[in-house]
Amino acid sequence: MTLGKATARHALRSRQKEPPLAYTIAGIDVHKRMLAVVVSDLAADAEDAFERRPFGSTPTQLRRLADWLSERQVDEVVMESTAQYWRPVWAALERHWMPRARARAGAGWRGTSARSVVRGPPARESS
């Protein structure tokens, strides 16, 4: 089934009436000792903006990465990795970073609450 020219024009016009959404996404290229991170602000009406920054793979650096992503109000993170180097990055982001959309809505992943997915640092045991 093909659309006629009038139907296609109507679909384009109705789509243009919807307000464009801004979206911020981060891409992480995971290496053994270094993370190459870029954050892209996909602006609704302007040109896309990119910010690049390297991070280390130590727990302190991973916490800084999570804080940096939160400061930039990142909605989504994607990673590329070889071997198993992505695992500590995933764990740190799950523990210390909450996507802006989930923070607003209070929703969790697949039936879990946001609190159970994004945990604070482990409690210290008193000696």
C-alpha positions in Angstrom: 0.0 0.0 0.0 1.4 3.4 -1.0 0.4 6.8 0.3 -0.9 9.5 -2.0 0.9 12.8 -2.1 -1.9 14.6 -0.2 -1.7 11.9 2.6 2.1 12.2 2.8 1.9 16.0 3.0 -0.7 15.7 5.8 1.4 13.3 7.7 4.5 15.6 7.5 2.4 18.6 8.6 0.9 16.8 11.5 4.3 15.5 12.6 5.7 19.0 12.4 3.1 20.2 14.9 4.5 17.9 17.6 7.1 19.8 19.8 10.6 18.4 19.1 12.2 16.8 22.1 15.8 17.5 23.3 17.7 14.4 24.3 21.1 13.9 25.9 23.1 10.7 25.3 26.5 9.5 26.2 28.7 7.0 24.4 31.6 5.2 26.2 34.4 3.4 24.4 35.7 1.1 27.2 39.3 0.1 27.3 41.3 -1.7 29.9 42.6 1.4 31.7 40.8 4.2 30.0 37.3 5.3 29.0 36.7 7.6 26.1 33.4 9.4 26.8 31.4 11.7 24.6 28.2 13.4 25.6 25.9 14.6 22.8 23.1 17.1 23.5 20.7 16.4 20.7 19.0 19.8 20.7 15.5 20.2 19.5 15.9 23.3 17.4 19.7 23.9 17.3 22.8 22.1 16.2 23.9 19.1 18.2 26.6 19.8 20.8 29.3 17.3 21.7 31.6 17.2 24.7 34.5 14.7 25.0 36.3 13.6 28.1 38.6 10.7 29.1 38.2 8.9 32.4 40.3 6.2 34.1 38.9 2.8 35.0 39.6 3.0 38.8 36.6 3.1 41.1 37.3 6.8 41.9 37.3 7.7 38.2 34.1 5.6 37.6 32.4 7.6 40.4 33.6 10.8 38.7 32.2 9.6 35.4 28.8 8.9 37.0 28.8 12.4 38.6 29.8 14.0 35.3 26.9 12.2 33.5 24.5 13.4 36.2 25.7 17.0 35.9 25.1 16.9 32.1 21.6 15.4 32.7 22.3 12.4 30.4 19.2 10.4 29.4 20.9 7.3 28.1 24.4 5.7 28.0 25.7 3.3 25.4 29.0 1.4 25.7 31.3 -0.4 23.3 33.8 -2.8 24.8 35.9 -5.8 24.1 36.5 -8.5 26.6 34.9 -8.0 30.1 36.1 -4.4 30.7 32.5 -3.1 30.6 31.4 -4.9 33.8 32.9 -2.5 36.4 31.7 0.5 34.3 28.1 -1.0 34.2 28.2 -1.6 38.0 29.4 1.9 38.8 26.8 3.5 36.6 24.1 1.3 38.0 25.1 2.2 41.5 25.8 6.0 41.1 24.0 7.3 38.1 20.3 7.7 37.4 19.0 8.7 34.0 17.1 12.0 34.0 13.9 10.4 32.7 13.8 7.8 35.5 14.7 10.4 38.1 11.7 12.5 37.0 9.3 9.7 36.6 10.5 7.7 39.6 10.2 4.6 37.5 12.5 1.6 37.6 13.6 -1.0 35.2 11.4 -4.0 34.6 9.3 -3.8 37.7 11.9 -2.6 40.1 11.9 0.7 41.9 14.5 3.3 41.1 15.9 2.9 44.6 16.6 -0.8 44.1 18.4 -0.2 40.8 20.4 2.9 41.8 22.0 2.3 45.1 24.2 4.5 47.2 27.7 3.4 48.4 27.8 0.3 50.5 27.3 0.9 54.2 30.4 0.7 56.3 30.5 -1.9 59.1 31.4 -0.5 62.5 34.3 -2.3 64.2 
